[in-house]
Amino acid sequence: MPGESSTPGESREIAVDYLARVEGEGAMYLKLDGDRVEEVQFNIFEPPRFYEALLRGRRFD
């Protein structure tokens, strides 16, 4: 949180399961040791939409 400080050696983890306003959907995971970032994982994934399969073999018009 803004304005908070951590004690060195105090391990914290932050997981954001769903992110909006990215291409597709995304998730983020942070691991902190005090004020030091130890690990960051940022994943953007696109769930299947199946539009391509619906249109396959059909005329464009």
C-alpha positions as CSV (number, residue, x, y, z in Angstrom):
1,M,0.0,0.0,0.0
2,P,1.2,3.5,-0.7
3,G,3.0,5.0,2.3
4,E,3.6,1.6,3.9
5,S,7.1,0.3,4.5
6,S,8.2,-3.2,5.1
7,T,10.8,-4.7,7.4
8,P,13.7,-6.3,5.6
9,G,13.3,-10.0,5.6
10,E,9.5,-9.7,5.7
11,S,8.3,-11.7,2.7
12,R,5.1,-10.7,1.0
13,E,3.3,-12.0,-2.1
14,I,0.8,-10.2,-4.3
15,A,-1.2,-12.1,-6.9
16,V,-3.6,-10.4,-9.4
17,D,-5.6,-13.1,-11.1
18,Y,-7.4,-11.0,-13.7
19,L,-6.2,-7.8,-15.3
20,A,-8.4,-5.6,-17.5
21,R,-7.5,-3.4,-20.4
22,V,-4.8,-5.7,-21.8
23,E,-4.9,-7.5,-25.1
24,G,-6.8,-10.6,-24.1
25,E,-6.7,-11.3,-20.4
26,G,-3.8,-11.2,-18.0
27,A,-2.5,-12.1,-14.6
28,M,0.4,-10.8,-12.5
29,Y,2.3,-12.3,-9.5
30,L,4.8,-10.4,-7.3
31,K,7.0,-11.7,-4.5
32,L,8.5,-9.1,-2.3
33,D,11.1,-9.3,0.4
34,G,10.7,-6.1,2.4
35,D,10.9,-3.3,-0.2
36,R,12.8,-5.5,-2.7
37,V,11.1,-7.3,-5.5
38,E,12.2,-10.9,-5.7
39,E,10.1,-12.3,-8.4
40,V,7.6,-11.0,-11.0
41,Q,5.4,-13.1,-13.3
42,F,3.2,-11.3,-15.9
43,N,1.1,-13.5,-18.2
44,I,-1.2,-12.4,-21.0
45,F,-3.4,-15.2,-22.3
46,E,-6.2,-15.1,-24.8
47,P,-9.2,-17.5,-24.1
48,P,-10.5,-19.3,-27.2
49,R,-13.1,-17.4,-29.1
50,F,-13.9,-20.0,-31.8
51,Y,-14.7,-17.3,-34.4
52,E,-12.2,-18.7,-36.8
53,A,-13.7,-22.2,-36.6
54,L,-17.2,-20.7,-37.1
55,L,-16.1,-18.9,-40.3
56,R,-13.9,-21.7,-41.8
57,G,-15.2,-22.8,-45.2
58,R,-17.8,-20.0,-45.5
59,R,-17.8,-17.3,-48.1
60,F,-16.7,-13.8,-47.0
61,D,-20.0,-12.2,-48.1
